[in-house]
Amino acid sequence: MFFKNEETLNDHDYFKAINDVYPKLKKNLTKIINSFELNQDASKYFVDYFAEGHNRIHLILGENYPCNKVNQLLNELLFSVIKFDKNNENYEIPNLFHNFHAVHYYHNIKNKIDYLCNENFNKDQIIEYLVIWERERHQNKECDCGEDHELLATNQLKDLFLQILEYYFSVNINFYKNSLDKIFSSKGMKILN
């Protein structure tokens, strides 16, 4: 059963939450799916979807209902909508979106990645920079992850940043074109279309 405390929540509460929340979240769900279809960054719509949905579900189920259960419900709602979307063969769900924490984190640091790319850091340099930056943030207690910090001492942190960069580059194809334009223009050459 989805709900932990059956005395205060019954099956009807689940359906009541979905019926109440879905129409209000449909706009962001549609924007997420459209972004997947167009291979554009969907992280803003995803974060907006989670923020609005999280608040609304707590209004229905109460503030004491566990946040991790609310997030799981929202994640499952998103994937069920995608599963039954008639156009779901036209797009793939980016790997990053299978971990809603990672999408939120990506959304928070994508401006930093933009900066590093504009400073001509390559992929390995960006990952190394972000690993050091994140470890320093945790040492200074500047993190807002709310997680235990075991991830920092493992290769999983690099794997997370690799996955984040793969998504970043996949939705920022213009980055590659602009990089090539800079290289060729510095050598007096032009890209022919």
C-alpha positions as semicolon CSV with decimal commas, in nm:
position;residue;x (nm);y (nm);z (nm)
1;M;0,000;0,000;0,000
2;F;0,126;0,346;-0,084
3;F;0,021;0,512;0,240
4;K;0,200;0,437;0,562
5;N;-0,076;0,509;0,811
6;E;-0,393;0,334;0,697
7;E;-0,594;0,464;0,992
8;T;-0,572;0,825;0,876
9;L;-0,535;0,768;0,502
10;N;-0,737;0,529;0,292
11;D;-0,741;0,437;-0,075
12;H;-0,978;0,722;-0,151
13;D;-0,727;0,977;-0,021
14;Y;-0,479;0,866;-0,289
15;F;-0,736;0,913;-0,566
16;K;-0,855;1,239;-0,414
17;A;-0,496;1,368;-0,418
18;I;-0,444;1,264;-0,782
19;N;-0,781;1,402;-0,894
20;D;-0,719;1,733;-0,722
21;V;-0,354;1,775;-0,817
22;Y;-0,339;1,649;-1,176
23;P;-0,544;1,927;-1,340
24;K;-0,336;2,190;-1,166
25;L;-0,007;2,025;-1,271
26;K;-0,110;1,935;-1,625
27;K;0,044;2,251;-1,772
28;N;0,391;2,171;-1,634
29;L;0,355;1,801;-1,722
30;T;0,279;1,903;-2,082
31;K;0,579;2,138;-2,086
32;I;0,807;1,862;-1,955
33;I;0,689;1,622;-2,226
34;N;0,717;1,889;-2,498
35;S;1,072;1,964;-2,384
36;F;1,158;1,594;-2,412
37;E;1,012;1,584;-2,763
38;L;1,208;1,893;-2,871
39;N;1,524;1,786;-2,685
40;Q;1,517;2,103;-2,475
41;D;1,593;2,157;-2,109
42;A;1,291;2,043;-1,905
43;S;1,444;2,101;-1,562
44;K;1,262;2,431;-1,491
45;Y;0,922;2,278;-1,565
46;F;1,017;1,970;-1,363
47;V;1,117;2,179;-1,060
48;D;0,800;2,390;-1,094
49;Y;0,591;2,072;-1,121
50;F;0,745;1,931;-0,803
51;A;0,717;2,255;-0,606
52;E;0,352;2,313;-0,691
53;G;0,257;1,947;-0,661
54;H;0,438;1,901;-0,331
55;N;0,254;2,193;-0,171
56;R;-0,085;2,084;-0,303
57;I;-0,047;1,723;-0,190
58;H;0,048;1,840;0,158
59;L;-0,267;2,053;0,164
60;I;-0,471;1,741;0,089
61;L;-0,285;1,481;0,298
62;G;-0,158;1,706;0,574
63;E;0,176;1,860;0,666
64;N;0,275;1,553;0,867
65;Y;0,264;1,328;0,563
66;P;0,629;1,235;0,479
67;C;0,786;1,453;0,209
68;N;0,970;1,158;0,054
69;K;0,632;0,985;-0,001
70;V;0,492;1,301;-0,159
71;N;0,793;1,319;-0,393
72;Q;0,753;0,951;-0,484
73;L;0,387;1,011;-0,565
74;L;0,475;1,305;-0,790
75;N;0,748;1,105;-0,962
76;E;0,514;0,813;-1,021
77;L;0,245;1,047;-1,154
78;L;0,491;1,194;-1,404
79;F;0,604;0,852;-1,526
80;S;0,249;0,719;-1,551
81;V;0,148;1,021;-1,761
82;I;0,450;0,958;-1,986
83;K;0,378;0,585;-2,006
84;F;0,027;0,647;-2,135
85;D;0,112;0,947;-2,353
86;K;0,006;0,866;-2,709
87;N;0,325;1,029;-2,844
88;N;0,570;0,862;-2,605
89;E;0,739;0,686;-2,895
90;N;0,855;1,027;-3,022
91;Y;1,089;1,094;-2,730
92;E;1,305;0,933;-2,468
93;I;1,311;1,020;-2,103
94;P;1,660;1,152;-2,029
95;N;1,844;0,931;-1,778
96;L;1,878;1,222;-1,538
97;F;1,499;1,234;-1,491
98;H;1,489;0,890;-1,332
99;N;1,635;1,058;-1,022
100;F;1,426;1,359;-0,922
101;H;1,693;1,473;-0,673
102;A;1,948;1,488;-0,957
103;V;1,715;1,699;-1,174
104;H;1,666;1,950;-0,893
105;Y;2,041;1,960;-0,835
106;Y;2,109;2,005;-1,208
107;H;1,862;2,293;-1,219
108;N;2,045;2,461;-0,930
109;I;2,392;2,432;-1,084
110;K;2,331;2,470;-1,457
111;N;2,437;2,837;-1,448
112;K;2,769;2,728;-1,300
113;I;2,807;2,475;-1,581
114;D;2,725;2,751;-1,834
115;Y;3,000;2,962;-1,683
116;L;3,256;2,680;-1,694
117;C;3,168;2,599;-2,056
118;N;3,203;2,965;-2,152
119;E;3,545;2,960;-1,987
120;N;3,636;2,674;-2,226
121;F;3,659;2,403;-1,959
122;N;3,638;2,058;-2,115
123;K;3,413;1,785;-1,974
124;D;3,678;1,633;-1,745
125;Q;3,780;1,975;-1,613
126;I;3,417;2,064;-1,543
127;I;3,362;1,740;-1,351
128;E;3,681;1,786;-1,148
129;Y;3,589;2,147;-1,071
130;L;3,236;2,052;-0,961
131;V;3,360;1,767;-0,740
132;I;3,601;2,001;-0,559
133;W;3,337;2,275;-0,538
134;E;3,078;2,037;-0,393
135;R;3,320;1,895;-0,136
136;E;3,412;2,248;-0,025
137;R;3,044;2,340;0,006
138;H;2,986;2,040;0,231
139;Q;3,291;2,116;0,444
140;N;3,165;2,472;0,489
141;K;2,813;2,341;0,563
142;E;2,678;2,536;0,263
143;C;2,502;2,240;0,111
144;D;2,127;2,207;0,105
145;C;2,113;1,845;0,003
146;G;1,959;1,711;0,323
147;E;2,131;1,381;0,253
148;D;2,407;1,197;0,425
149;H;2,739;1,285;0,273
150;E;2,864;0,938;0,180
151;L;2,835;1,033;-0,187
152;L;3,127;1,275;-0,152
153;A;3,379;1,003;-0,076
154;T;3,290;0,782;-0,372
155;N;3,307;0,780;-0,747
156;Q;2,929;0,821;-0,744
157;L;2,976;1,197;-0,723
158;K;3,175;1,195;-1,047
159;D;2,914;0,966;-1,201
160;L;2,641;1,210;-1,099
161;F;2,827;1,501;-1,257
162;L;2,891;1,296;-1,570
163;Q;2,519;1,224;-1,599
164;I;2,441;1,592;-1,537
165;L;2,686;1,699;-1,808
166;E;2,550;1,446;-2,055
167;Y;2,206;1,596;-2,008
168;Y;2,340;1,952;-2,019
169;F;2,520;1,892;-2,348
170;S;2,226;1,701;-2,497
171;V;1,991;1,997;-2,447
172;N;2,248;2,263;-2,528
173;I;2,345;2,159;-2,878
174;N;2,413;2,524;-2,959
175;F;2,703;2,500;-2,714
176;Y;2,882;2,270;-2,957
177;K;2,809;2,493;-3,255
178;N;2,922;2,806;-3,069
179;S;3,240;2,628;-2,956
180;L;3,318;2,526;-3,312
181;D;3,239;2,877;-3,438
182;K;3,487;3,021;-3,185
183;I;3,759;2,775;-3,281
184;F;3,712;2,830;-3,655
185;S;3,676;3,207;-3,631
186;S;3,997;3,229;-3,427
187;K;4,167;3,048;-3,716
188;G;3,996;3,261;-3,982
189;M;3,767;2,983;-4,103
190;K;3,388;2,958;-4,136
191;I;3,144;2,670;-4,099
192;L;2,944;2,619;-4,415
193;N;2,579;2,517;-4,379
